[in-house]
Amino acid sequence: MEIKFKSISNKLYVYLYGELDEYTSRSMRNLLDNLLEQYLQSRAVVFNLANLSFMDSTGLGFLIGRYKKLKNYNIPVYIENPTLSVEKVLQLSGIYEIMPKI
């Protein structure tokens, strides 16, 4: 898995590439948390999932964990452009109730 990011108009866009599962989420958790710490002045964080080919329940937990961290700073979190297979997992989980799709 690979993470890229950019800040546009005080919003942090996080681009996830590859697979988000038990193996990759372990190695990416600290990397992403450190990145988010640097952008706590952001008005929002947007997870772009257009290049995420696979996500399982551990990947959902990964996203929810980042949501909880950002919620402590009153920073809203959004999801954009999930692939079809990832979209199915997100819909079934009900995650859009806390992280709306834009």
N, C-alpha and C positions, 0 to 999 in steps of 0.2 A: 504494500500500500504506500501511496505517496500523498503528501499534503502540500498544497500550494495556497497562497493567500494574497489578497491585496485589499487595501483600504481605499474606499471611494466615498466621498461625501460623508465622512465620519461613520461609515458602516464598514465592518470587517467581513469580507467575503472569504470563506474557507472552501477550497475545492478539494474533494476527496477522490482519489484515483485508485482503481484496483478493487480489492476485496476487503470488506470490513467484517472480520470474524474474530473468534477467540484468539487466534495466533497474532493477527495484525493489531488488534485493539490494544493488546498489552504493550507492544512496542511504541505505539503512537500516542498513548494516553499522556505521558509526561511531556512529549514534544508539543502536543496541542495545548495542554494546560499552560506551559511556559509561554506559548504564543499569545494565548488569551490574556494572560497576566500583563503583557506588554500593551494590550489594546483595551484596557478597562475604561478608557474614555470614549469608546465607541457608543453610538446611539443604538446600534443593533448588530447582531452577528447573523450572517446568512450562510447556511451550509448548502453548497452547490453539490448535488449528487449525480450530475449528468454523466460522469465518468466512473461511477461506482458500479462495478459489474455484479457484485454479490454482497448481501448483508444478511446476517443471521441474528438471533436474539442477543448475542453478545454485542453485536454492532448497535442494536437498539439501546442496550445498556450504556454503551459508550456515548451515544448522543444524549441520552437522558442525564448522564453524569455531567456532561458539559453544560446542559441546560440548568441543572441545579446550581452549579458554580456561578453561572452568569446571573441567575435569578437573585442571588445574594447581593449583586451589584445593580439590580433593577435594569438589566440589559436584556431586551427581548431577543428571542432566537427564532429564526425562520428556516424553512427548508425550501429549496428551489430545484427544479429540473431533475427529479429522481428518474432513474431508468425504470422501465416497465416492471422488471422483476423486483426492484427495490421498492417501487411504489406499492406493490401488493403487500409486502411485509409491513410497510408504514401504515397503510390503511387498516390492515387487520389488527395492528397493535393499538390503534387509537391515538397515536402520538401527535396527530394534527390538532388535538385539543389543547396541547401545551406549546407546540411548535408549529404554527400555521404554515401552510404551503403558500408561497407567493409566486 
